[in-house]
Amino acid sequence: MTQARIRVYAMLCSLLSVVWITSGLALANEALPVKPESVSAPAPALPKLRAAASEAKPMGKGHPPSRAEAVPKPSGAPHPPAAIIGKDGAPMVLVPAGEFTMGSEQGDDDEQPVHRVYLDSFYLDTFEVTNGRFAKFVAAIQSEPPWGFADQETPVVHAERPVRWVNWLEATGYCLWAGKRLPTEAEWEKAARGTDGRVYPWGNDPPTAAHAVFGLTEGAETVSPSGNRDPGRSPYGVHDLAGNLYEWVIDWYDDAFYTTIPASNPRGPSEGTAKVQRGGSYINSPYRLRSAFRTKGDPTEHDPHVGFRCAQDAPPRP
């Protein structure tokens, strides 16, 4: 294991230790009279990496299991706010509970079969995590900065650009530090395409430069500041879910997962060798900018075309 990976694993272990210690103190003081405070959703456990395995795609297509009827929500219960500010200062928008259509018959085999999925409500960062916000995380945990910060100017001069050269482990560490988590693959797709089965976040029209950053030269300094493509927003007001940078999600990648996917709040396979990436990047064609498009990456590797954003559970309705 390289020294860089050792530092990443040590950083995540340190973060998880803080979460465990904090949880233990909370339990110890449970009987004491305390002033009520808001409590963040528990951080997801980090899955254990395993050795590389074959990634051959299946020859046939299966059919998803039927979904049991969702339990109706009590009428008259208050709704969660439509927008909040996360602990890292980032704005977040609500994606309401309900069903949506996941996958595409016009896409690759790993996007099929098309199926209906029910998700509980959740919040998603309106914008990708920026250099400026990630720099605060690096300073707070006294970690090695990502490769893109090597010149020491990136987090200052380009503070509003989305952070890149961040692997899945570092992205997970940031979300834990901010009291959040990475979105699931299903959450990401619903936030991007809504409930009407649209092809892109903005609808079915092909992308233009007003919608997304795409089709540019690899290696050029062409990543755009977050949130300057208003026509490309998703139905829930989320920016840059197509183009600019791919985004890490929490799920392990499995090209046959849609043949057995749970119909309610799917979380992806329990193990794997690669993590899912979504949304296309500044070098890609419109085909990869589709909201149903799936690709993958080594969770320990750094890539100039990949960034991330965080999610968190919405409070349950009483």
DRENKEMI-673619 format. One record per residue (C-alpha): x, y negated, z negated; residue number from 1. Coordinates in nm, 4 decimals, decimal comma, always signed. Each point is the difference from the previous one (the first is absolute). Layout:
<sites>
+----------+----------+----------+-----+
|       xx |       yy |       zz | num |
+----------+----------+----------+-----+
|        X |        Y |        Z | NUM |
...
+----------+----------+----------+-----+
</sites>
This chain:
<sites>
+----------+----------+----------+-----+
|       xx |       yy |       zz | num |
+----------+----------+----------+-----+
|  +0,0000 |  +0,0000 |  +0,0000 |   1 |
|  +0,1429 |  -0,3412 |  +0,0937 |   2 |
|  +0,0657 |  -0,2682 |  -0,2589 |   3 |
|  -0,2788 |  -0,2133 |  +0,1520 |   4 |
|  -0,2561 |  +0,2798 |  -0,0474 |   5 |
|  +0,1211 |  +0,0629 |  -0,3536 |   6 |
|  -0,0630 |  -0,3671 |  -0,0801 |   7 |
|  -0,3506 |  +0,0196 |  +0,1493 |   8 |
|  -0,0927 |  +0,3108 |  -0,2008 |   9 |
|  +0,1434 |  -0,1574 |  -0,3168 |  10 |
|  -0,2045 |  -0,3143 |  +0,0619 |  11 |
|  -0,3237 |  +0,1972 |  +0,0361 |  12 |
|  +0,0715 |  +0,2151 |  -0,3039 |  13 |
|  +0,0556 |  -0,3178 |  -0,2016 |  14 |
|  -0,3320 |  -0,1434 |  +0,1185 |  15 |
|  -0,1883 |  +0,3180 |  -0,0822 |  16 |
|  +0,1612 |  +0,0111 |  -0,3442 |  17 |
|  -0,1367 |  -0,3473 |  -0,0708 |  18 |
|  -0,3482 |  +0,1158 |  +0,1068 |  19 |
|  +0,0181 |  +0,3097 |  -0,2222 |  20 |
|  +0,1317 |  -0,1926 |  -0,3021 |  21 |
|  -0,2674 |  -0,2684 |  +0,0413 |  22 |
|  -0,2708 |  +0,2677 |  +0,0201 |  23 |
|  +0,1299 |  +0,1660 |  -0,3185 |  24 |
|  -0,0011 |  -0,3278 |  -0,1915 |  25 |
|  -0,3555 |  -0,0679 |  +0,1135 |  26 |
|  -0,1150 |  +0,3375 |  -0,1318 |  27 |
|  +0,1815 |  -0,0533 |  -0,3314 |  28 |
|  -0,1733 |  -0,3346 |  -0,0511 |  29 |
|  -0,3418 |  +0,1127 |  +0,1180 |  30 |
|  -0,1509 |  -0,0088 |  -0,3490 |  31 |
|  +0,1175 |  -0,3566 |  -0,0721 |  32 |
|  -0,2383 |  -0,2925 |  +0,0626 |  33 |
|  +0,1383 |  -0,1756 |  +0,3055 |  34 |
|  -0,1220 |  -0,2650 |  +0,2367 |  35 |
|  -0,1330 |  +0,1641 |  +0,3224 |  36 |
|  +0,2217 |  -0,0466 |  +0,3007 |  37 |
|  -0,0196 |  +0,1033 |  +0,3627 |  38 |
|  +0,1683 |  +0,3309 |  +0,0714 |  39 |
|  +0,1659 |  +0,0917 |  +0,3261 |  40 |
|  -0,0764 |  +0,3258 |  +0,1787 |  41 |
|  +0,2480 |  +0,2739 |  -0,0957 |  42 |
|  +0,2980 |  +0,0334 |  +0,2317 |  43 |
|  -0,0052 |  +0,3088 |  +0,2234 |  44 |
|  +0,2562 |  +0,2716 |  -0,0717 |  45 |
|  +0,2807 |  +0,0177 |  +0,2546 |  46 |
|  -0,0099 |  +0,3258 |  +0,1951 |  47 |
|  +0,3091 |  +0,2164 |  +0,0083 |  48 |
|  +0,1879 |  +0,0133 |  +0,3290 |  49 |
|  +0,0569 |  +0,3440 |  +0,1470 |  50 |
|  +0,2256 |  +0,1378 |  +0,2675 |  51 |
|  -0,0739 |  -0,0778 |  +0,3637 |  52 |
|  -0,2457 |  +0,2290 |  +0,1748 |  53 |
|  -0,1350 |  +0,0522 |  +0,3535 |  54 |
|  -0,2291 |  -0,2784 |  +0,1288 |  55 |
|  -0,1547 |  +0,1807 |  +0,2961 |  56 |
|  -0,3493 |  -0,1291 |  +0,0846 |  57 |
|  -0,2919 |  +0,2460 |  -0,0031 |  58 |
|  -0,1288 |  +0,1301 |  +0,3328 |  59 |
|  -0,3687 |  -0,0245 |  -0,0852 |  60 |
|  -0,2290 |  -0,2455 |  -0,1741 |  61 |
|  -0,1984 |  +0,0871 |  -0,3074 |  62 |
|  -0,3149 |  -0,1479 |  -0,1425 |  63 |
|  -0,0233 |  -0,1942 |  -0,3262 |  64 |
|  -0,2110 |  +0,1318 |  -0,2836 |  65 |
|  -0,3347 |  -0,1638 |  -0,0587 |  66 |
|  -0,0090 |  -0,2603 |  -0,2739 |  67 |
|  -0,2276 |  +0,0269 |  -0,2983 |  68 |
|  -0,2370 |  -0,2871 |  -0,0501 |  69 |
|  +0,1607 |  -0,2868 |  -0,1901 |  70 |
|  -0,1459 |  -0,0760 |  -0,3407 |  71 |
|  -0,2010 |  -0,3220 |  +0,0352 |  72 |
|  +0,1239 |  -0,3021 |  -0,1904 |  73 |
|  -0,2282 |  -0,1547 |  -0,2607 |  74 |
|  -0,2080 |  -0,2817 |  +0,1446 |  75 |
|  +0,0562 |  -0,3447 |  -0,1397 |  76 |
|  +0,3528 |  +0,0744 |  -0,1225 |  77 |
|  +0,2474 |  -0,2867 |  +0,0484 |  78 |
|  +0,2321 |  +0,0199 |  +0,2973 |  79 |
|  +0,3786 |  -0,0405 |  -0,0338 |  80 |
|  +0,1275 |  -0,3401 |  +0,1201 |  81 |
|  +0,0671 |  -0,0214 |  +0,3730 |  82 |
|  +0,3545 |  -0,1255 |  -0,0560 |  83 |
|  +0,2509 |  +0,0063 |  -0,2850 |  84 |
|  +0,3623 |  -0,0943 |  -0,0645 |  85 |
|  +0,2336 |  +0,2889 |  -0,0821 |  86 |
|  +0,2531 |  -0,0033 |  -0,2824 |  87 |
|  +0,2692 |  -0,0852 |  +0,2551 |  88 |
|  -0,1950 |  -0,3105 |  +0,1059 |  89 |
|  -0,1114 |  +0,1534 |  +0,3306 |  90 |
|  -0,3614 |  -0,0498 |  +0,1131 |  91 |
|  -0,2045 |  +0,3185 |  +0,0387 |  92 |
|  -0,3369 |  +0,0664 |  +0,1650 |  93 |
|  -0,2690 |  +0,2514 |  -0,0886 |  94 |
|  -0,0805 |  +0,2880 |  +0,2329 |  95 |
|  -0,3448 |  +0,1153 |  -0,1198 |  96 |
|  -0,0914 |  +0,3624 |  -0,0690 |  97 |
|  -0,1618 |  +0,1999 |  +0,2764 |  98 |
|  +0,0574 |  +0,2168 |  +0,3046 |  99 |
|  +0,1934 |  -0,0751 |  +0,3169 | 100 |
|  +0,1086 |  +0,1882 |  +0,3112 | 101 |
|  +0,3638 |  +0,1155 |  -0,0104 | 102 |
|  +0,2008 |  +0,1201 |  +0,3005 | 103 |
|  -0,0339 |  -0,0374 |  +0,3765 | 104 |
|  -0,0905 |  +0,2336 |  +0,2869 | 105 |
|  +0,2059 |  -0,2212 |  +0,2327 | 106 |
|  +0,3148 |  +0,0279 |  -0,2107 | 107 |
|  +0,2604 |  +0,2651 |  -0,0733 | 108 |
|  -0,0786 |  +0,3474 |  -0,1336 | 109 |
|  +0,0829 |  -0,1056 |  -0,3567 | 110 |
|  -0,2834 |  -0,2572 |  +0,0162 | 111 |
|  -0,2578 |  +0,2734 |  +0,0577 | 112 |
|  -0,2623 |  +0,1131 |  -0,0724 | 113 |
|  -0,1867 |  -0,3232 |  -0,0642 | 114 |
|  -0,1717 |  +0,0246 |  -0,3387 | 115 |
|  -0,1938 |  -0,1979 |  -0,2586 | 116 |
|  +0,1680 |  -0,0881 |  -0,3295 | 117 |
|  -0,1416 |  -0,1540 |  -0,3183 | 118 |
|  +0,2248 |  -0,2328 |  -0,2019 | 119 |
|  -0,0513 |  -0,1693 |  -0,3325 | 120 |
|  +0,0498 |  -0,3756 |  +0,0022 | 121 |
|  +0,3583 |  -0,1271 |  -0,0241 | 122 |
|  +0,2077 |  -0,3140 |  +0,0405 | 123 |
|  +0,2700 |  -0,0454 |  +0,2632 | 124 |
|  +0,2647 |  -0,2698 |  +0,0341 | 125 |
|  -0,1165 |  -0,2586 |  +0,2537 | 126 |
|  +0,3562 |  -0,0240 |  +0,1341 | 127 |
|  +0,3033 |  +0,2259 |  +0,0194 | 128 |
|  +0,2452 |  -0,0359 |  -0,2892 | 129 |
|  +0,2372 |  -0,2829 |  +0,0887 | 130 |
|  +0,3746 |  -0,0482 |  -0,0435 | 131 |
|  -0,0688 |  -0,2574 |  -0,2688 | 132 |
|  -0,2201 |  +0,2286 |  -0,2105 | 133 |
|  +0,2301 |  +0,2981 |  +0,0421 | 134 |
|  +0,2967 |  -0,2139 |  -0,1113 | 135 |
|  -0,1784 |  -0,0633 |  -0,3324 | 136 |
|  -0,0376 |  +0,3751 |  -0,0468 | 137 |
|  +0,3690 |  +0,0583 |  +0,0755 | 138 |
|  +0,0988 |  -0,2675 |  -0,2525 | 139 |
|  -0,2426 |  +0,1266 |  -0,2659 | 140 |
|  +0,1319 |  +0,3575 |  +0,0008 | 141 |
|  +0,3590 |  -0,1009 |  +0,0845 | 142 |
|  +0,0014 |  +0,2312 |  +0,3007 | 143 |
|  +0,2169 |  +0,0097 |  +0,3079 | 144 |
|  -0,1643 |  -0,2242 |  +0,2654 | 145 |
|  -0,1243 |  +0,1638 |  +0,3227 | 146 |
|  +0,2276 |  -0,0026 |  +0,3007 | 147 |
|  -0,1803 |  -0,2984 |  +0,1505 | 148 |
|  +0,1041 |  -0,2134 |  -0,2981 | 149 |
|  +0,3721 |  +0,0525 |  +0,0578 | 150 |
|  +0,0520 |  -0,3599 |  +0,1132 | 151 |
|  -0,1633 |  -0,1334 |  -0,3210 | 152 |
|  -0,1971 |  -0,2488 |  +0,2144 | 153 |
|  -0,2840 |  +0,2229 |  +0,1193 | 154 |
|  -0,2187 |  -0,0262 |  -0,3148 | 155 |
|  +0,0406 |  -0,3805 |  +0,0023 | 156 |
|  +0,0121 |  -0,1073 |  +0,3657 | 157 |
|  -0,2503 |  +0,2671 |  +0,1100 | 158 |
|  -0,2002 |  +0,0307 |  -0,3218 | 159 |
|  -0,3356 |  +0,0187 |  +0,1829 | 160 |
|  +0,1026 |  +0,2740 |  +0,2401 | 161 |
|  -0,0985 |  +0,3559 |  -0,0926 | 162 |
|  +0,2782 |  +0,1965 |  -0,1648 | 163 |
|  +0,1490 |  +0,2823 |  +0,2075 | 164 |
|  +0,2892 |  +0,2446 |  -0,0364 | 165 |
|  -0,1967 |  +0,1285 |  -0,3023 | 166 |
|  -0,0467 |  +0,3749 |  -0,0281 | 167 |
|  -0,3074 |  +0,1737 |  -0,1426 | 168 |
|  +0,1610 |  +0,0466 |  -0,3419 | 169 |
|  +0,0791 |  -0,3709 |  -0,0325 | 170 |
|  -0,3476 |  -0,0964 |  +0,1213 | 171 |
|  -0,1511 |  +0,2314 |  -0,2624 | 172 |
|  +0,2253 |  -0,1562 |  -0,2643 | 173 |
|  -0,1178 |  -0,3505 |  +0,0882 | 174 |
|  -0,3672 |  +0,0971 |  -0,0172 | 175 |
|  +0,0522 |  +0,1656 |  -0,3413 | 176 |
|  +0,1790 |  -0,3123 |  -0,1260 | 177 |
|  -0,2950 |  -0,2110 |  +0,1183 | 178 |
|  -0,2565 |  +0,2274 |  -0,1700 | 179 |
|  -0,1203 |  +0,1336 |  +0,3344 | 180 |
|  +0,0624 |  +0,2932 |  +0,2346 | 181 |
|  +0,0423 |  +0,0662 |  +0,3691 | 182 |
|  -0,3311 |  +0,0480 |  +0,1843 | 183 |
|  -0,1062 |  +0,3439 |  +0,1144 | 184 |
|  -0,0065 |  +0,0668 |  +0,3718 | 185 |
|  -0,3806 |  +0,0002 |  -0,0019 | 186 |
|  -0,0151 |  -0,3290 |  -0,1937 | 187 |
|  +0,2398 |  -0,1616 |  +0,2443 | 188 |
|  -0,2060 |  +0,1100 |  +0,3017 | 189 |
|  -0,3309 |  -0,1162 |  -0,1469 | 190 |
|  +0,1499 |  -0,3382 |  -0,0889 | 191 |
|  +0,1229 |  -0,0299 |  +0,3588 | 192 |
|  -0,3038 |  +0,1110 |  +0,1996 | 193 |
|  -0,3016 |  -0,0446 |  -0,2268 | 194 |
|  -0,3116 |  +0,2132 |  +0,0360 | 195 |
|  -0,0800 |  -0,0549 |  +0,3690 | 196 |
|  +0,2771 |  +0,2201 |  +0,1431 | 197 |
|  +0,1873 |  -0,2828 |  +0,1699 | 198 |
|  +0,3296 |  +0,0708 |  +0,1758 | 199 |
|  +0,1993 |  -0,2902 |  -0,1437 | 200 |
|  -0,0510 |  -0,2093 |  -0,3146 | 201 |
|  -0,1610 |  -0,2806 |  +0,2033 | 202 |
|  -0,2195 |  +0,2231 |  +0,2193 | 203 |
|  +0,0393 |  +0,1937 |  +0,3237 | 204 |
|  +0,1642 |  -0,2636 |  +0,2208 | 205 |
|  +0,3676 |  +0,0628 |  +0,0878 | 206 |
|  +0,2494 |  -0,1932 |  -0,2152 | 207 |
|  +0,1436 |  -0,3354 |  +0,1033 | 208 |
|  +0,2729 |  -0,2122 |  -0,1577 | 209 |
|  -0,2744 |  -0,1742 |  -0,1988 | 210 |
|  -0,1025 |  +0,3306 |  -0,1618 | 211 |
|  +0,3308 |  +0,1662 |  -0,0852 | 212 |
|  +0,3791 |  +0,0006 |  +0,0371 | 213 |
|  +0,0869 |  +0,2831 |  +0,2410 | 214 |
|  +0,1835 |  +0,0924 |  +0,3195 | 215 |
|  +0,3224 |  -0,1822 |  -0,0950 | 216 |
|  +0,3668 |  +0,0980 |  +0,0242 | 217 |
|  +0,1332 |  +0,2393 |  -0,2611 | 218 |
|  +0,2516 |  -0,1555 |  -0,2369 | 219 |
|  -0,1016 |  -0,3593 |  +0,0707 | 220 |
|  -0,0867 |  -0,2238 |  -0,2949 | 221 |
|  -0,3621 |  -0,0101 |  +0,1075 | 222 |
|  -0,1896 |  +0,1126 |  -0,3112 | 223 |
|  -0,2592 |  -0,2675 |  -0,0614 | 224 |
|  -0,0919 |  -0,1667 |  -0,3312 | 225 |
|  -0,3014 |  +0,1637 |  -0,1613 | 226 |
|  -0,3490 |  -0,1236 |  +0,0756 | 227 |
|  +0,0489 |  -0,2111 |  +0,3130 | 228 |
|  -0,2169 |  +0,2138 |  +0,2305 | 229 |
|  -0,3513 |  -0,0863 |  -0,1202 | 230 |
|  -0,1777 |  +0,1493 |  +0,3064 | 231 |
|  +0,1554 |  +0,3373 |  -0,0898 | 232 |
|  -0,1543 |  +0,0265 |  -0,3458 | 233 |
|  -0,1905 |  +0,3132 |  -0,0972 | 234 |
|  -0,3741 |  +0,0023 |  -0,0885 | 235 |
|  +0,0958 |  -0,0558 |  -0,3655 | 236 |
|  +0,2395 |  -0,2868 |  +0,0723 | 237 |
|  +0,3254 |  +0,1977 |  -0,0250 | 238 |
|  +0,2833 |  -0,1402 |  +0,2130 | 239 |
|  +0,2651 |  +0,1733 |  +0,2132 | 240 |
|  -0,1378 |  +0,3539 |  -0,0097 | 241 |
|  +0,1062 |  +0,0286 |  +0,3643 | 242 |
|  +0,3495 |  -0,0841 |  +0,1197 | 243 |
|  +0,2818 |  -0,1900 |  -0,1714 | 244 |
|  +0,1052 |  +0,2963 |  -0,2200 | 245 |
|  -0,1151 |  +0,3558 |  -0,0601 | 246 |
|  -0,1223 |  +0,0469 |  -0,3571 | 247 |
|  +0,0696 |  +0,2796 |  -0,2473 | 248 |
|  -0,2980 |  +0,1750 |  -0,1603 | 249 |
|  +0,0059 |  +0,2443 |  -0,2896 | 250 |
|  -0,0886 |  +0,3190 |  +0,1919 | 251 |
|  +0,2278 |  +0,2767 |  +0,1166 | 252 |
|  -0,0303 |  +0,0533 |  +0,3756 | 253 |
|  -0,1646 |  +0,3121 |  +0,1401 | 254 |
|  -0,0945 |  +0,0089 |  +0,3677 | 255 |
|  -0,2830 |  +0,2478 |  -0,0731 | 256 |
|  -0,1356 |  -0,1740 |  -0,3104 | 257 |
|  -0,3179 |  -0,1215 |  +0,1719 | 258 |
|  -0,1135 |  +0,3598 |  +0,0508 | 259 |
|  -0,0277 |  +0,0505 |  -0,3763 | 260 |
|  -0,0259 |  -0,3555 |  -0,1359 | 261 |
|  -0,2226 |  -0,0491 |  -0,3077 | 262 |
|  -0,3104 |  -0,2038 |  +0,0777 | 263 |
|  +0,0273 |  -0,2214 |  -0,3079 | 264 |
|  +0,3015 |  -0,2103 |  -0,1027 | 265 |
|  +0,2627 |  +0,2129 |  +0,1831 | 266 |
|  +0,3535 |  -0,0292 |  -0,1367 | 267 |
|  +0,1996 |  +0,1910 |  +0,2604 | 268 |
|  +0,1953 |  +0,3256 |  -0,0372 | 269 |
|  +0,1590 |  +0,0827 |  -0,3355 | 270 |
|  +0,3487 |  +0,0202 |  +0,1502 | 271 |
|  +0,1905 |  -0,0562 |  +0,3215 | 272 |
|  +0,3201 |  -0,1250 |  +0,1590 | 273 |
|  -0,1150 |  -0,3342 |  +0,1422 | 274 |
|  -0,2301 |  -0,2831 |  -0,1072 | 275 |
|  -0,2681 |  -0,1554 |  +0,2189 | 276 |
|  +0,0546 |  -0,3391 |  +0,1637 | 277 |
|  -0,2811 |  -0,2051 |  +0,1535 | 278 |
|  -0,0625 |  -0,3063 |  +0,2164 | 279 |
|  +0,2732 |  -0,0201 |  +0,2637 | 280 |
|  +0,2864 |  -0,2497 |  +0,0062 | 281 |
|  +0,1348 |  -0,2934 |  +0,1974 | 282 |
|  +0,1686 |  +0,2320 |  +0,2542 | 283 |
|  -0,3047 |  +0,2158 |  +0,0759 | 284 |
|  -0,2614 |  +0,0120 |  +0,2751 | 285 |
|  -0,3742 |  -0,0493 |  -0,0622 | 286 |
|  -0,0477 |  +0,3778 |  -0,0241 | 287 |
|  +0,1866 |  +0,0138 |  -0,3322 | 288 |
|  -0,1821 |  -0,3050 |  -0,1342 | 289 |
|  -0,3295 |  +0,1941 |  -0,0098 | 290 |
|  -0,1380 |  +0,0350 |  -0,3519 | 291 |
|  -0,0263 |  +0,3792 |  +0,0357 | 292 |
|  +0,3612 |  +0,0502 |  +0,1134 | 293 |
|  +0,2179 |  +0,2065 |  -0,2353 | 294 |
|  +0,3763 |  +0,0343 |  -0,0235 | 295 |
|  +0,2474 |  +0,0970 |  -0,2708 | 296 |
|  +0,3383 |  -0,0709 |  -0,1561 | 297 |
|  +0,2518 |  +0,1446 |  -0,2451 | 298 |
|  -0,0914 |  -0,1486 |  -0,3418 | 299 |
|  +0,3692 |  -0,0541 |  -0,0837 | 300 |
|  +0,0996 |  -0,1733 |  +0,3244 | 301 |
|  +0,0076 |  -0,3744 |  +0,0728 | 302 |
|  -0,1449 |  -0,1329 |  +0,3247 | 303 |
|  -0,0124 |  -0,3555 |  +0,1420 | 304 |
|  -0,3491 |  +0,0643 |  +0,1420 | 305 |
|  -0,1753 |  +0,1010 |  -0,3241 | 306 |
|  -0,1487 |  -0,2047 |  -0,2844 | 307 |
|  -0,2866 |  +0,0547 |  -0,2454 | 308 |
|  -0,2847 |  -0,1452 |  -0,2023 | 309 |
|  -0,1570 |  +0,1140 |  -0,3287 | 310 |
|  -0,3463 |  +0,1111 |  -0,1092 | 311 |
|  -0,1782 |  +0,0501 |  -0,3291 | 312 |
|  -0,3272 |  +0,1540 |  -0,1143 | 313 |
|  -0,3007 |  -0,2265 |  -0,0446 | 314 |
|  -0,1619 |  +0,0194 |  -0,3454 | 315 |
|  -0,2843 |  +0,2556 |  -0,0061 | 316 |
|  -0,3504 |  -0,1358 |  -0,0077 | 317 |
|  -0,1841 |  +0,0681 |  -0,3266 | 318 |
+----------+----------+----------+-----+
</sites>
